[in-house]
Amino acid sequence: MTFCATIPTWCAIIGKRELLQNRIGSVDDLAGSVVYFASDAASFTTGEILTIDGGMTLR
């Protein structure tokens, strides 16, 4: 992540090519999941790891 933070243009080009959706995610893409885990609706959810990576782990 540090490398991507220091060279954002290069990271964006490589990231878009690697992701199934061909775009870098935004804060809005993560917001629904964050709201869910912070809400009472997730009170029975324990020990889960939700990977939000635009499909990068599928490649």
KAWO-V760990 format. One record per pair of residues at least 6 apart in sequence whose C-alpha atoms are under 6 Angstrom apart, sorted by the first residue. I is the first residue (numbers start at 1). J is the second residue. If there is no record, write none. Layout:
I,J
I,J
This chain:
4,11
16,22
16,23
16,24
19,54
19,55
19,56
20,55
